[in-house]
């Protein structure tokens, strides 16, 4: 394993540099000037931050506005109990939804009440009037012979050409 000296050397190699600590505000800058100057500068920065936060607090919306925008819940419970109250509300909603789902009507009941539309032969078979027979499919239209298609195309071409020549003469 590592000895105490090697762990210390490793920690010293991994530490942040003095400039990084100064930039992050952990250490004061190098003492080139007087310490009073740096203290004054620090107090000005704190005052500026304080002013900024005060203006933000003044512009903060009222509780009623936050409730209206659904950011806060309107509740009479203490703040430490609000999370538990929200969990209880969600559990009640889930129980209510499960109860309603378990009591909802099935497809057969919906068919009997004419809520779910089905083909009449299927409905009669379900009710029990007669056994289910397949509904015959409607036959597709007969294909047009190729000769008729050519004649239709020739008629369409002549109609188009006569129409364009009449338009050009007018």
DSSP file (Angstrom, degrees, kcal/mol; ACC not computed):
  #  RESIDUE AA STRUCTURE BP1 BP2  ACC     N-H-->O    O-->H-N    N-H-->O    O-->H-N    TCO  KAPPA ALPHA  PHI   PSI    X-CA   Y-CA   Z-CA
    1    1 A X              0   0    0      0, 0.0     2,-0.3     0, 0.0     0, 0.0   0.000 360.0 360.0 360.0-177.7    0.0    0.0    0.0
    2    2 A X        -     0   0    0      1,-0.0     2,-0.2     2,-0.0     0, 0.0  -0.588 360.0-132.7 -84.6 146.0    0.9    3.6    0.1
    3    3 A X     >  -     0   0    0     -2,-0.3     4,-1.8     1,-0.1     5,-0.2  -0.510  30.4-102.4 -88.1 167.2    2.8    5.1    2.9
    4    4 A X  H  > S+     0   0    0      1,-0.2     4,-1.7     2,-0.2     5,-0.1   0.829 120.3  54.1 -58.8 -35.3    1.7    8.3    4.6
    5    5 A X  H  > S+     0   0    0      2,-0.2     4,-2.2     1,-0.2    -1,-0.2   0.902 107.4  48.3 -69.7 -42.3    4.4   10.3    2.8
    6    6 A X  H  > S+     0   0    0      2,-0.2     4,-2.2     1,-0.2    -1,-0.2   0.857 110.1  52.4 -69.2 -33.8    3.3    9.2   -0.7
    7    7 A X  H  X S+     0   0    0     -4,-1.8     4,-2.5     2,-0.2    -1,-0.2   0.913 110.1  49.2 -66.0 -41.2   -0.4    9.9    0.0
    8    8 A X  H  X S+     0   0    0     -4,-1.7     4,-2.3     2,-0.2    -2,-0.2   0.911 111.0  49.2 -63.8 -42.7    0.6   13.4    1.1
    9    9 A X  H  X S+     0   0    0     -4,-2.2     4,-1.8     2,-0.2    -1,-0.2   0.900 110.9  50.6 -63.6 -39.9    2.7   14.0   -2.0
   10   10 A X  H  X S+     0   0    0     -4,-2.2     4,-1.5     2,-0.2    -2,-0.2   0.923 110.6  48.6 -63.5 -44.8   -0.2   12.8   -4.1
   11   11 A X  H  X S+     0   0    0     -4,-2.5     4,-0.8     1,-0.2    -2,-0.2   0.886 110.0  52.4 -62.4 -39.9   -2.7   15.2   -2.4
   12   12 A X  H  < S+     0   0    0     -4,-2.3     3,-0.3     1,-0.2    -1,-0.2   0.853 108.3  50.8 -66.4 -33.8   -0.3   18.1   -2.9
   13   13 A X  H  < S+     0   0    0     -4,-1.8    -1,-0.2     1,-0.2    -2,-0.2   0.818 111.7  48.2 -70.9 -30.4    0.0   17.3   -6.6
   14   14 A X  H  < S+     0   0    0     -4,-1.5    -1,-0.2    -5,-0.1    -2,-0.2   0.566  87.3 108.3 -89.0  -8.7   -3.8   17.3   -7.0
   15   15 A X  S  < S-     0   0    0     -4,-0.8     2,-0.1    -3,-0.3    -3,-0.0  -0.286  77.1 -98.8 -72.5 157.6   -4.5   20.5   -5.1
   16   16 A X        -     0   0    0      1,-0.1    -1,-0.1     2,-0.1    -2,-0.0  -0.341  41.1-104.7 -72.7 153.5   -5.7   23.6   -7.0
   17   17 A X     >  -     0   0    0      1,-0.1     4,-2.0    -2,-0.1     5,-0.2  -0.284  28.3-109.0 -75.0 165.1   -3.2   26.3   -7.8
   18   18 A X  H  > S+     0   0    0      1,-0.2     4,-2.0     2,-0.2     9,-0.2   0.879 119.3  53.5 -61.7 -39.0   -3.1   29.6   -5.9
   19   19 A X  H  > S+     0   0    0      2,-0.2     4,-2.6     1,-0.2    -1,-0.2   0.889 107.0  51.1 -66.1 -39.1   -4.5   31.5   -8.9
   20   20 A X  H  > S+     0   0    0      1,-0.2     4,-1.8     2,-0.2    -1,-0.2   0.910 110.5  49.3 -62.7 -41.9   -7.5   29.1   -9.2
   21   21 A X  H  <>S+     0   0    0     -4,-2.0     5,-2.2     2,-0.2     6,-1.4   0.863 112.0  48.5 -65.8 -36.0   -8.2   29.7   -5.5
   22   22 A X  H ><5S+     0   0    0     -4,-2.0     3,-1.1     4,-0.2    -2,-0.2   0.917 110.7  50.7 -68.2 -43.9   -8.0   33.5   -5.9
   23   23 A X  H 3<5S+     0   0    0     -4,-2.6    -2,-0.2     1,-0.3    -1,-0.2   0.832 110.0  50.3 -63.8 -32.8  -10.3   33.4   -9.0
   24   24 A X  T 3<5S-     0   0    0     -4,-1.8    -1,-0.3    -5,-0.2    -2,-0.2   0.499 115.4-115.9 -84.7  -3.5  -12.9   31.3   -7.0
   25   25 A X  T < 5S+     0   0    0     -3,-1.1    -3,-0.2    -4,-0.3    -2,-0.1   0.640  84.9 116.1  80.7  15.3  -12.8   33.8   -4.1
   26   26 A X  S   <S+     0   0    0     -5,-2.2     2,-0.3    -6,-0.2    -4,-0.2   0.883  78.0  32.8 -81.4 -40.9  -11.4   31.2   -1.6
   27   27 A X  S    S-     0   0    0     -6,-1.4    -2,-0.2    -9,-0.2    -1,-0.1  -0.863  89.6-112.8-113.3 149.3   -8.1   33.1   -1.1
   28   28 A X        -     0   0    0     -2,-0.3     3,-0.1     1,-0.1    -5,-0.1  -0.448  46.3 -91.7 -73.4 155.7   -7.6   36.9   -1.2
   29   29 A X        -     0   0    0      1,-0.1    -1,-0.1    -7,-0.1     9,-0.1  -0.151  60.2 -69.4 -63.0 164.6   -5.5   38.2   -4.0
   30   30 A X        -     0   0    0      1,-0.2     2,-2.4    -3,-0.1     3,-0.4  -0.252  53.6-110.2 -57.0 141.3   -1.7   38.6   -3.6
   31   31 A X        +     0   0    0      1,-0.2    -1,-0.2    -3,-0.1     4,-0.1  -0.421  68.6 135.5 -78.9  68.9   -0.9   41.4   -1.2
   32   32 A X  S    S+     0   0    0     -2,-2.4    -1,-0.2     2,-0.1     2,-0.1   0.869  73.9  28.4 -80.7 -38.3    0.5   43.9   -3.6
   33   33 A X  S    S-     0   0    0     -3,-0.4     2,-0.1     1,-0.2     0, 0.0  -0.219 111.1 -57.3-103.9-161.6   -1.4   46.8   -2.1
   34   34 A X     >  -     0   0    0      1,-0.1     4,-1.2    -2,-0.1     3,-0.2  -0.425  38.7-125.7 -80.0 156.0   -2.7   47.4    1.4
   35   35 A X  H  > S+     0   0    0      1,-0.2     4,-2.2     2,-0.2     5,-0.2   0.784 109.8  63.4 -70.6 -26.1   -5.0   45.0    3.1
   36   36 A X  H  > S+     0   0    0      1,-0.2     4,-2.5     2,-0.2    -1,-0.2   0.886  99.7  53.5 -64.1 -37.9   -7.5   47.8    3.7
   37   37 A X  H  > S+     0   0    0     -3,-0.2     4,-2.3     2,-0.2    -1,-0.2   0.925 110.1  46.3 -61.4 -45.2   -7.9   48.3    0.0
   38   38 A X  H  X S+     0   0    0     -4,-1.2     4,-2.3     2,-0.2    -2,-0.2   0.864 112.0  51.2 -67.9 -36.2   -8.8   44.6   -0.5
   39   39 A X  H  X S+     0   0    0     -4,-2.2     4,-2.3     2,-0.2    -1,-0.2   0.910 110.8  48.6 -65.3 -42.0  -11.2   44.7    2.5
   40   40 A X  H  X S+     0   0    0     -4,-2.5     4,-2.1     2,-0.2    -2,-0.2   0.910 111.4  49.8 -63.7 -42.2  -12.9   47.7    1.0
   41   41 A X  H  X S+     0   0    0     -4,-2.3     4,-2.1     1,-0.2    -2,-0.2   0.914 111.1  49.4 -62.1 -43.3  -13.1   46.0   -2.4
   42   42 A X  H  X S+     0   0    0     -4,-2.3     4,-2.2     1,-0.2    -2,-0.2   0.890 110.0  50.9 -64.6 -39.6  -14.6   42.9   -0.8
   43   43 A X  H  X S+     0   0    0     -4,-2.3     4,-2.3     1,-0.2    -1,-0.2   0.870 109.0  51.6 -67.7 -35.0  -17.2   45.0    1.1
   44   44 A X  H  X S+     0   0    0     -4,-2.1     4,-2.4     2,-0.2    -2,-0.2   0.903 109.3  50.0 -65.9 -40.7  -18.2   46.8   -2.1
   45   45 A X  H  X S+     0   0    0     -4,-2.1     4,-2.2     1,-0.2    -2,-0.2   0.907 111.7  48.3 -63.8 -40.6  -18.7   43.4   -3.8
   46   46 A X  H  X S+     0   0    0     -4,-2.2     4,-2.5     2,-0.2    -2,-0.2   0.897 110.9  50.8 -65.1 -39.9  -20.9   42.2   -0.9
   47   47 A X  H  X S+     0   0    0     -4,-2.3     4,-2.5     2,-0.2    -2,-0.2   0.894 109.8  50.2 -64.5 -40.0  -22.9   45.4   -1.0
   48   48 A X  H  X S+     0   0    0     -4,-2.4     4,-2.2     2,-0.2    -2,-0.2   0.918 112.2  47.1 -64.5 -42.9  -23.5   45.0   -4.7
   49   49 A X  H  X S+     0   0    0     -4,-2.2     4,-2.3     2,-0.2    -2,-0.2   0.895 111.5  51.7 -64.0 -40.7  -24.6   41.4   -4.2
   50   50 A X  H  X S+     0   0    0     -4,-2.5     4,-2.3     2,-0.2    -2,-0.2   0.914 110.1  48.5 -63.4 -43.5  -26.9   42.5   -1.4
   51   51 A X  H  X S+     0   0    0     -4,-2.5     4,-2.3     1,-0.2    -2,-0.2   0.909 110.4  51.9 -62.9 -41.9  -28.5   45.2   -3.5
   52   52 A X  H  X S+     0   0    0     -4,-2.2     4,-1.8     1,-0.2    -2,-0.2   0.924 111.2  46.5 -60.3 -45.5  -29.0   42.8   -6.3
   53   53 A X  H  X S+     0   0    0     -4,-2.3     4,-2.3     1,-0.2    -1,-0.2   0.872 109.7  54.7 -67.3 -36.9  -30.8   40.3   -4.0
   54   54 A X  H  X S+     0   0    0     -4,-2.3     4,-2.1     1,-0.2    -1,-0.2   0.916 108.2  48.6 -63.1 -42.3  -32.9   43.1   -2.5
   55   55 A X  H  X S+     0   0    0     -4,-2.3     4,-1.7     1,-0.2    -1,-0.2   0.890 110.9  50.9 -65.6 -37.0  -34.2   44.1   -5.9
   56   56 A X  H  < S+     0   0    0     -4,-1.8     4,-0.4     1,-0.2    -1,-0.2   0.903 109.8  49.8 -65.5 -40.2  -35.0   40.5   -6.7
   57   57 A X  H >< S+     0   0    0     -4,-2.3     3,-0.6     1,-0.2    -2,-0.2   0.857 109.0  52.3 -67.2 -34.3  -36.9   40.1   -3.5
   58   58 A X  H 3< S+     0   0    0     -4,-2.1    -1,-0.2     1,-0.2    -2,-0.2   0.863 110.8  47.2 -69.0 -34.3  -38.9   43.2   -4.1
   59   59 A X  T 3< S+     0   0    0     -4,-1.7    -1,-0.2    -5,-0.2    -2,-0.2   0.470  85.5 121.0 -84.5  -1.9  -39.9   42.0   -7.6
   60   60 A X    <   -     0   0    0     -3,-0.6    -3,-0.0    -4,-0.4    -4,-0.0  -0.391  68.8-112.9 -65.8 135.2  -40.9   38.6   -6.3
   61   61 A X        -     0   0    0      1,-0.1    -1,-0.1    -2,-0.1    -2,-0.0  -0.304  33.4-103.2 -69.1 154.4  -44.5   37.7   -7.0
   62   62 A X     >  -     0   0    0      1,-0.1     4,-1.9     4,-0.0     5,-0.2  -0.240  30.3-107.9 -70.3 163.4  -47.0   37.3   -4.1
   63   63 A X  H  > S+     0   0    0      1,-0.2     4,-2.2     2,-0.2     5,-0.2   0.888 119.8  55.3 -60.6 -41.0  -48.0   33.9   -2.8
   64   64 A X  H  > S+     0   0    0      1,-0.2     4,-2.3     2,-0.2    -1,-0.2   0.878 107.1  50.6 -62.3 -36.9  -51.5   34.3   -4.3
   65   65 A X  H  > S+     0   0    0      2,-0.2     4,-1.9     1,-0.2    -1,-0.2   0.900 109.7  50.0 -66.8 -40.5  -50.0   34.9   -7.7
   66   66 A X  H  <>S+     0   0    0     -4,-1.9     5,-2.7     2,-0.2     6,-1.3   0.861 111.1  49.5 -66.1 -35.3  -47.8   31.8   -7.4
   67   67 A X  H ><5S+     0   0    0     -4,-2.2     3,-1.4     4,-0.2    -2,-0.2   0.907 109.6  51.7 -68.5 -41.0  -50.9   29.8   -6.5
   68   68 A X  H 3<5S+     0   0    0     -4,-2.3    -2,-0.2     1,-0.3    -1,-0.2   0.852 109.5  49.4 -63.0 -34.9  -52.8   31.2   -9.5
   69   69 A X  T 3<5S-     0   0    0     -4,-1.9    -1,-0.3    -5,-0.1    -2,-0.2   0.372 115.6-118.2 -85.8   5.8  -49.9   30.2  -11.8
   70   70 A X  T < 5S+     0   0    0     -3,-1.4    -3,-0.2     2,-0.2    -2,-0.1   0.783  83.5 118.2  61.9  31.3  -50.0   26.7  -10.2
   71   71 A X  S   <S+     0   0    0     -5,-2.7     2,-0.3     1,-0.2    -4,-0.2   0.833  77.9  33.4 -87.5 -41.1  -46.4   27.0   -8.9
   72   72 A X  S    S-     0   0    0     -6,-1.3     2,-0.3    -9,-0.2    -2,-0.2  -0.837  84.4-125.0-111.0 153.1  -47.5   26.6   -5.3
   73   73 A X        -     0   0    0     -2,-0.3     2,-0.9    -3,-0.1    -6,-0.1  -0.755  22.5-122.2 -93.3 142.3  -50.4   24.5   -4.0
   74   74 A X        +     0   0    0     -2,-0.3     2,-0.3    -7,-0.1   -10,-0.0  -0.766  54.4 147.5 -84.8 111.3  -53.1   26.2   -1.9
   75   75 A X        -     0   0    0     -2,-0.9     7,-0.0     2,-0.1    -2,-0.0  -0.972  50.4-148.6-144.7 154.8  -53.0   24.2    1.3
   76   76 A X        +     0   0    0     -2,-0.3     3,-0.1     2,-0.1     2,-0.1   0.398  67.7 108.7-102.8   0.2  -53.5   24.8    5.0
   77   77 A X  S    S-     0   0    0      1,-0.1    -2,-0.1     2,-0.1     5,-0.1  -0.351  80.9 -95.0 -75.5 157.4  -51.0   22.2    6.1
   78   78 A X    >>  -     0   0    0      1,-0.1     3,-1.6    -2,-0.1     4,-0.8  -0.361  37.5-110.3 -66.6 152.4  -47.7   23.1    7.6
   79   79 A X  G >4 S+     0   0    0      1,-0.3     3,-0.6     2,-0.2     4,-0.5   0.830 117.8  55.5 -56.9 -33.8  -44.8   23.3    5.2
   80   80 A X  G 34 S+     0   0    0      1,-0.2    -1,-0.3     2,-0.1     4,-0.3   0.700 111.1  45.5 -74.3 -15.7  -43.1   20.2    6.6
   81   81 A X  G <> S+     0   0    0     -3,-1.6     4,-2.4     1,-0.1    -1,-0.2   0.488  88.1  88.3-100.9  -5.4  -46.3   18.2    6.0
   82   82 A X  H <X S+     0   0    0     -4,-0.8     4,-2.3    -3,-0.6     5,-0.2   0.876  86.1  51.8 -64.6 -38.3  -47.0   19.4    2.5
   83   83 A X  H  > S+     0   0    0     -4,-0.5     4,-2.0     2,-0.2    -1,-0.2   0.911 112.1  46.6 -64.7 -41.6  -45.0   16.7    0.8
   84   84 A X  H  > S+     0   0    0     -4,-0.3     4,-2.2     2,-0.2    -2,-0.2   0.887 111.2  52.5 -66.1 -38.7  -46.8   14.0    2.7
   85   85 A X  H  X S+     0   0    0     -4,-2.4     4,-2.3     1,-0.2    -2,-0.2   0.898 108.6  50.2 -64.1 -40.3  -50.1   15.6    1.9
   86   86 A X  H  X S+     0   0    0     -4,-2.3     4,-2.3     2,-0.2    -2,-0.2   0.897 110.0  50.2 -64.9 -41.0  -49.2   15.7   -1.8
   87   87 A X  H  X S+     0   0    0     -4,-2.0     4,-2.2     2,-0.2    -1,-0.2   0.899 110.9  49.8 -63.4 -40.0  -48.3   12.0   -1.7
   88   88 A X  H  X S+     0   0    0     -4,-2.2     4,-2.4     2,-0.2    -2,-0.2   0.899 109.7  51.1 -64.8 -41.2  -51.6   11.2    0.0
   89   89 A X  H  X S+     0   0    0     -4,-2.3     4,-2.3     1,-0.2    -2,-0.2   0.918 111.1  47.9 -62.8 -43.8  -53.5   13.1   -2.6
   90   90 A X  H  X S+     0   0    0     -4,-2.3     4,-2.3     2,-0.2    -2,-0.2   0.887 110.7  51.6 -64.7 -38.7  -51.8   11.3   -5.4
   91   91 A X  H  X S+     0   0    0     -4,-2.2     4,-2.4     2,-0.2    -2,-0.2   0.906 109.7  49.8 -65.0 -40.8  -52.4    7.9   -3.7
   92   92 A X  H  X S+     0   0    0     -4,-2.4     4,-2.6     2,-0.2    -2,-0.2   0.919 110.8  49.6 -62.9 -43.1  -56.1    8.8   -3.4
   93   93 A X  H  X S+     0   0    0     -4,-2.3     4,-2.4     1,-0.2    -2,-0.2   0.906 111.3  49.1 -61.9 -41.7  -56.3    9.7   -7.1
   94   94 A X  H  X S+     0   0    0     -4,-2.3     4,-2.5     2,-0.2    -2,-0.2   0.909 112.2  48.2 -65.1 -42.0  -54.6    6.5   -8.1
   95   95 A X  H  X S+     0   0    0     -4,-2.4     4,-2.3     2,-0.2    -2,-0.2   0.917 111.9  49.6 -63.7 -42.9  -57.0    4.4   -5.9
   96   96 A X  H  X S+     0   0    0     -4,-2.6     4,-2.3     2,-0.2    -2,-0.2   0.912 111.8  48.3 -62.3 -43.3  -60.0    6.3   -7.4
   97   97 A X  H  X S+     0   0    0     -4,-2.4     4,-2.5     2,-0.2    -2,-0.2   0.917 111.5  49.4 -64.5 -43.9  -58.8    5.7  -10.9
   98   98 A X  H  X S+     0   0    0     -4,-2.5     4,-1.9     2,-0.2    -1,-0.2   0.887 110.6  51.4 -62.3 -38.4  -58.2    2.0  -10.3
   99   99 A X  H  X S+     0   0    0     -4,-2.3     4,-1.1     2,-0.2    -2,-0.2   0.929 111.6  46.1 -64.1 -45.3  -61.7    1.7   -8.7
  100  100 A X  H  < S+     0   0    0     -4,-2.3     4,-0.5     1,-0.2     3,-0.2   0.881 111.9  51.6 -66.0 -37.6  -63.3    3.3  -11.8
  101  101 A X  H >< S+     0   0    0     -4,-2.5     3,-0.6     1,-0.2    -1,-0.2   0.860 107.9  52.2 -66.9 -34.2  -61.3    1.2  -14.2
  102  102 A X  H 3< S+     0   0    0     -4,-1.9    -1,-0.2     1,-0.2    -2,-0.2   0.758 113.4  44.4 -74.0 -22.5  -62.4   -2.0  -12.4
  103  103 A X  T 3< S+     0   0    0     -4,-1.1    -1,-0.2    -3,-0.2    -2,-0.2   0.375  84.7 116.2-101.3   3.4  -66.1   -1.1  -12.6
  104  104 A X  S <  S-     0   0    0     -3,-0.6    -3,-0.0    -4,-0.5     2,-0.0  -0.434  74.0 -99.4 -74.0 150.5  -66.1    0.1  -16.2
  105  105 A X        -     0   0    0      1,-0.1    -1,-0.1    -2,-0.1     2,-0.1  -0.306  34.1-124.6 -71.1 151.3  -68.3   -2.0  -18.6
  106  106 A X     >  -     0   0    0     -3,-0.1     4,-1.8     1,-0.1     5,-0.1  -0.243  32.8 -93.6 -84.5 178.5  -66.8   -4.6  -20.8
  107  107 A X  H  > S+     0   0    0      1,-0.2     4,-2.0     2,-0.2     9,-0.2   0.852 122.5  55.5 -65.3 -34.7  -67.1   -4.8  -24.6
  108  108 A X  H  > S+     0   0    0      1,-0.2     4,-2.4     2,-0.2    -1,-0.2   0.922 108.5  47.7 -64.8 -42.7  -70.2   -7.1  -24.5
  109  109 A X  H  > S+     0   0    0      1,-0.2     4,-1.7     2,-0.2    -1,-0.2   0.880 110.7  52.2 -65.1 -37.1  -72.1   -4.7  -22.3
  110  110 A X  H  <>S+     0   0    0     -4,-1.8     5,-2.8     2,-0.2     6,-1.5   0.859 109.7  49.2 -67.1 -35.0  -71.2   -1.8  -24.6
  111  111 A X  H ><5S+     0   0    0     -4,-2.0     3,-1.5     3,-0.2    -2,-0.2   0.921 109.7  51.3 -69.1 -43.8  -72.5   -3.8  -27.6
  112  112 A X  H 3<5S+     0   0    0     -4,-2.4    -2,-0.2     1,-0.3    -1,-0.2   0.834 111.5  47.6 -62.1 -33.1  -75.8   -4.6  -25.8
  113  113 A X  T 3<5S-     0   0    0     -4,-1.7    -1,-0.3    -5,-0.2    -2,-0.2   0.361 114.1-118.7 -89.4   6.0  -76.3   -0.9  -24.9
  114  114 A X  T < 5S+     0   0    0     -3,-1.5    -3,-0.2     2,-0.2    -2,-0.1   0.804  83.2 117.6  59.8  33.1  -75.5    0.1  -28.6
  115  115 A X      < +     0   0    0     -5,-2.8     2,-0.6     1,-0.2    -4,-0.2   0.811  67.1  54.6 -91.4 -38.7  -72.5    2.2  -27.4
  116  116 A X  S    S-     0   0    0     -6,-1.5     2,-0.3    -9,-0.2    -1,-0.2  -0.871  89.1-134.9 -98.3 115.7  -69.9    0.1  -29.3
  117  117 A X        +     0   0    0     -2,-0.6     2,-0.3    -3,-0.1    -6,-0.1  -0.528  34.7 160.7 -76.7 132.6  -70.8   -0.1  -33.1
  118  118 A X        -     0   0    0     -2,-0.3     5,-0.0    -7,-0.1     2,-0.0  -0.930  47.5 -79.1-139.8 165.1  -70.5   -3.5  -34.7
  119  119 A X     >  -     0   0    0     -2,-0.3     4,-2.3     1,-0.1     3,-0.3  -0.336  42.9-119.6 -63.6 146.8  -71.9   -5.2  -37.8
  120  120 A X  H  > S+     0   0    0      1,-0.2     4,-2.5     2,-0.2     5,-0.2   0.857 112.0  52.3 -62.0 -37.3  -75.5   -6.3  -37.4
  121  121 A X  H  > S+     0   0    0      1,-0.2     4,-1.9     2,-0.2    -1,-0.2   0.879 110.6  48.4 -68.0 -35.0  -74.7  -10.0  -38.1
  122  122 A X  H  > S+     0   0    0     -3,-0.3     4,-2.3     2,-0.2    -2,-0.2   0.898 111.2  50.9 -68.4 -39.9  -72.0   -9.9  -35.4
  123  123 A X  H  X S+     0   0    0     -4,-2.3     4,-2.7     2,-0.2    -2,-0.2   0.918 110.4  48.2 -64.2 -43.3  -74.4   -8.3  -33.0
  124  124 A X  H  X>S+     0   0    0     -4,-2.5     5,-2.3     1,-0.2     4,-2.0   0.887 111.6  50.7 -64.5 -37.7  -77.1  -10.9  -33.7
  125  125 A X  H  <5S+     0   0    0     -4,-1.9    -1,-0.2     3,-0.2    -2,-0.2   0.884 111.2  48.3 -66.8 -37.6  -74.5  -13.7  -33.2
  126  126 A X  H  <5S+     0   0    0     -4,-2.3    -2,-0.2     1,-0.2    -1,-0.2   0.926 111.6  48.6 -67.8 -44.1  -73.4  -12.2  -29.9
  127  127 A X  H  <5S-     0   0    0     -4,-2.7    -2,-0.2    -5,-0.2    -1,-0.2   0.838 118.7-115.0 -65.4 -31.7  -77.0  -11.8  -28.7
  128  128 A X  T  <5S+     0   0    0     -4,-2.0    -3,-0.2     2,-0.3     3,-0.1   0.593  76.6 126.7 110.5  14.3  -77.6  -15.4  -29.7
  129  129 A X  S   <S-     0   0    0     -5,-2.3     2,-0.3     1,-0.3    -4,-0.2   0.929  84.0 -13.8 -70.6 -44.1  -80.2  -15.1  -32.5
  130  130 A X  S    S-     0   0    0     -6,-0.5    -2,-0.3    -9,-0.2    -1,-0.3  -0.984  83.2 -82.8-153.3 160.6  -78.2  -17.1  -35.0
  131  131 A X        -     0   0    0     -2,-0.3     2,-0.3     1,-0.1    -6,-0.1  -0.233  56.3 -91.0 -66.4 155.9  -74.6  -18.5  -35.4
  132  132 A X        -     0   0    0     -7,-0.1     2,-0.4    -8,-0.1    -1,-0.1  -0.499  45.5-175.3 -70.1 124.1  -72.0  -16.2  -36.8
  133  133 A X        -     0   0    0     -2,-0.3     2,-0.1    -3,-0.1    -8,-0.1  -0.937  32.5-102.8-118.3 145.0  -71.6  -16.4  -40.6
  134  134 A X        -     0   0    0     -2,-0.4     2,-0.5     1,-0.1     3,-0.0  -0.404  33.1-118.4 -68.1 142.0  -68.9  -14.6  -42.5
  135  135 A X        -     0   0    0     -2,-0.1     2,-0.1     1,-0.1    -1,-0.1  -0.675  33.5-116.6 -78.1 125.5  -70.0  -11.5  -44.3
  136  136 A X        -     0   0    0     -2,-0.5     2,-0.1     1,-0.1    -1,-0.1  -0.414  30.0-120.0 -67.0 136.0  -69.5  -12.0  -48.0
  137  137 A X        -     0   0    0     -2,-0.1     2,-0.3     1,-0.1    -1,-0.1  -0.419  26.5-107.7 -72.4 150.8  -66.9   -9.5  -49.4
  138  138 A X        -     0   0    0     -2,-0.1    -1,-0.1     1,-0.1     2,-0.1  -0.624  38.9-114.3 -77.0 134.7  -68.0   -7.2  -52.1
  139  139 A X        -     0   0    0     -2,-0.3     3,-0.1     1,-0.1    -1,-0.1  -0.386  30.3-110.4 -70.4 147.1  -66.5   -8.1  -55.5
  140  140 A X        -     0   0    0      1,-0.1    -1,-0.1    -2,-0.1     3,-0.1  -0.376  43.6 -89.6 -71.0 155.8  -64.0   -5.7  -57.0
  141  141 A X        -     0   0    0      1,-0.1    -1,-0.1    -2,-0.1     3,-0.1  -0.354  51.0 -98.4 -65.1 146.4  -65.0   -3.9  -60.2
  142  142 A X        -     0   0    0      1,-0.1    -1,-0.1    -3,-0.1     2,-0.1  -0.363  42.3-106.6 -66.3 144.1  -64.2   -5.7  -63.4
  143  143 A X        -     0   0    0      1,-0.1     2,-0.3    -3,-0.1    -1,-0.1  -0.415  31.9-116.8 -70.0 146.4  -61.1   -4.5  -65.1
  144  144 A X        -     0   0    0     -2,-0.1    -1,-0.1     1,-0.1     5,-0.0  -0.653  32.5-110.3 -82.5 137.8  -61.5   -2.4  -68.3
  145  145 A X     >  -     0   0    0     -2,-0.3     4,-1.5     1,-0.1     3,-0.5  -0.314  23.8-118.1 -64.8 152.1  -60.1   -4.0  -71.4
  146  146 A X  H  > S+     0   0    0      1,-0.2     4,-1.9     2,-0.2     5,-0.1   0.813 111.6  61.1 -62.4 -30.1  -57.0   -2.3  -72.9
  147  147 A X  H  > S+     0   0    0      1,-0.2     4,-2.0     2,-0.2    -1,-0.2   0.904 104.1  48.6 -64.5 -40.0  -58.9   -1.5  -76.1
  148  148 A X  H  > S+     0   0    0     -3,-0.5     4,-2.5     1,-0.2    -1,-0.2   0.876 108.5  54.1 -67.6 -36.5  -61.4    0.7  -74.2
  149  149 A X  H  X S+     0   0    0     -4,-1.5     4,-2.1     2,-0.2    -1,-0.2   0.905 108.3  49.5 -63.0 -40.5  -58.7    2.5  -72.4
  150  150 A X  H  X S+     0   0    0     -4,-1.9     4,-2.3     2,-0.2    -2,-0.2   0.909 110.9  49.7 -64.9 -41.1  -57.0    3.4  -75.7
  151  151 A X  H  X S+     0   0    0     -4,-2.0     4,-2.3     1,-0.2    -2,-0.2   0.912 110.6  50.1 -64.4 -41.4  -60.3    4.7  -77.1
  152  152 A X  H  X S+     0   0    0     -4,-2.5     4,-2.3     1,-0.2    -1,-0.2   0.886 110.5  50.1 -63.4 -38.3  -60.9    6.8  -74.0
  153  153 A X  H  X S+     0   0    0     -4,-2.1     4,-2.3     2,-0.2    -1,-0.2   0.906 110.0  50.0 -66.7 -40.8  -57.4    8.3  -74.3
  154  154 A X  H  X S+     0   0    0     -4,-2.3     4,-2.3     2,-0.2    -2,-0.2   0.899 111.3  49.1 -64.5 -39.8  -58.0    9.1  -78.0
  155  155 A X  H  X S+     0   0    0     -4,-2.3     4,-2.3     2,-0.2    -2,-0.2   0.910 111.2  49.5 -65.3 -41.8  -61.3   10.8  -77.1
  156  156 A X  H  X S+     0   0    0     -4,-2.3     4,-2.2     1,-0.2    -2,-0.2   0.894 110.9  50.1 -63.8 -39.0  -59.7   12.8  -74.3
  157  157 A X  H  X S+     0   0    0     -4,-2.3     4,-2.6     2,-0.2    -2,-0.2   0.917 111.5  47.6 -66.0 -43.1  -56.8   13.9  -76.7
  158  158 A X  H  X S+     0   0    0     -4,-2.3     4,-2.5     1,-0.2     5,-0.2   0.884 111.4  51.0 -66.7 -37.0  -59.3   15.0  -79.4
  159  159 A X  H  X S+     0   0    0     -4,-2.3     4,-2.1     2,-0.2    -1,-0.2   0.920 112.3  46.9 -65.1 -41.6  -61.3   16.9  -76.8
  160  160 A X  H  X S+     0   0    0     -4,-2.2     4,-2.3     2,-0.2    -2,-0.2   0.924 113.5  47.4 -66.4 -44.3  -58.2   18.7  -75.5
  161  161 A X  H  X S+     0   0    0     -4,-2.6     4,-2.2     1,-0.2    -2,-0.2   0.899 112.9  48.4 -67.4 -39.1  -57.0   19.6  -79.0
  162  162 A X  H  X S+     0   0    0     -4,-2.5     4,-2.1     1,-0.2    -1,-0.2   0.893 111.7  50.6 -67.7 -36.6  -60.3   20.9  -80.1
  163  163 A X  H  X S+     0   0    0     -4,-2.1     4,-1.9    -5,-0.2    -2,-0.2   0.915 112.0  46.5 -65.7 -42.1  -60.7   23.0  -77.0
  164  164 A X  H  X S+     0   0    0     -4,-2.3     4,-1.9     2,-0.2    -2,-0.2   0.888 112.2  50.0 -70.7 -37.0  -57.2   24.5  -77.4
  165  165 A X  H  X S+     0   0    0     -4,-2.2     4,-2.0     2,-0.2    -1,-0.2   0.889 110.3  50.8 -68.5 -36.9  -57.8   25.3  -81.1
  166  166 A X  H  X S+     0   0    0     -4,-2.1     4,-1.4     1,-0.2    -1,-0.2   0.891 110.7  49.4 -64.5 -38.7  -61.1   26.9  -80.3
  167  167 A X  H  < S+     0   0    0     -4,-1.9    -1,-0.2     1,-0.2    -2,-0.2   0.864 110.2  50.6 -68.4 -34.7  -59.4   29.0  -77.7
  168  168 A X  H  < S+     0   0    0     -4,-1.9    -1,-0.2     1,-0.2    -2,-0.2   0.866 109.6  50.4 -71.7 -33.8  -56.7   30.0  -80.1
  169  169 A X  H  <        0   0    0     -4,-2.0    -1,-0.2     1,-0.2    -2,-0.2   0.792 360.0 360.0 -73.3 -26.6  -59.2   31.1  -82.7
  170  170 A X     <        0   0    0     -4,-1.4    -1,-0.2    -5,-0.2    -2,-0.2   0.484 360.0 360.0 -79.5 360.0  -61.1   33.2  -80.3
